[in-house]
Amino acid sequence: MAATVSYLTEAVQSRKPHQVITANPIMVMAALDDPGYMKIMQSAELVVPDGTGVVWAANYCHQPVAERVAGFDLLHELLHAGEKYNWKVYLLGSTPEVIQETASRLKSRFPGIVIVGYRDGFFGLAEDDGVIADILEAAPDMLFVARGADSQEPWIAKYKSRLAVPIMMGVGGSFDVISGKSRRAPVAFQKMRIEWLYRLLKEPTRYKRMLALPKFAIKVMREKDKVTKVE
């Protein structure tokens, strides 16, 4: 986490656009099934291991990462770091009520940060140019997009050269948690690395997405076995 925040702090100072993807097993499996999504992940300037499964896979394949870098935590660490420099932030996504409350709470919690704009995520292709124009006028240092992994990463990738924001990151349901609409998994679940189970218990309809988790584990083990046999 510390290395990630340090790296992205330098990105803001250099003004070089960075798409940050917080990768989890569901996203990895989606990329394996969809060449377009794979290209988006491969072209991102920074991919961090959000999901516990990704950390496990890296260790299992003897290419360990230092630790999990959860998107929700990274969002807050970046805001904390940005207070020192009065970084400007633009929030995009979720419902009008959620995004407004999120902006209000972040202003209160991180007074050194400047919220230069926000808007909900309910817009289509025809409105993209208007949204981009609003972001360009605000000239943020960080752009956080909460539109779901299936749409936020493709949207950022499509427009990142036009947006030219130093840090552009998809944050999924983070705004829902920040606004108080939903709760993050209790600390006990976080320490046991089973936040996915808490989300499933709270939202049983997520079970179809969760089916990707055992498929991911099997894929990792099979691929490692193939490499081992070749060696």
Secondary structure, DSSP 8 states (H G I E B T S, - for coil): -HHHHHHHHHHHHHT--EEEEEE-HHHHHHHHH-HHHHHHHHH-SEEEE-SHHHHHHHHHTT---SS---HHHHHHHHHHHHHTTT-EEEEEES-HHHHHHHHHHHHHH-TTSEEEEEE-S---GGGHHHHHHHHHHH--SEEEEES-HHHHHHHHHHHHHHH--SEEEE-TTHHHHHHTSS----HHHHHTT-HHHHHHHH-GGGHHHHTHHHHHHHHHHHHHHHHHHH-
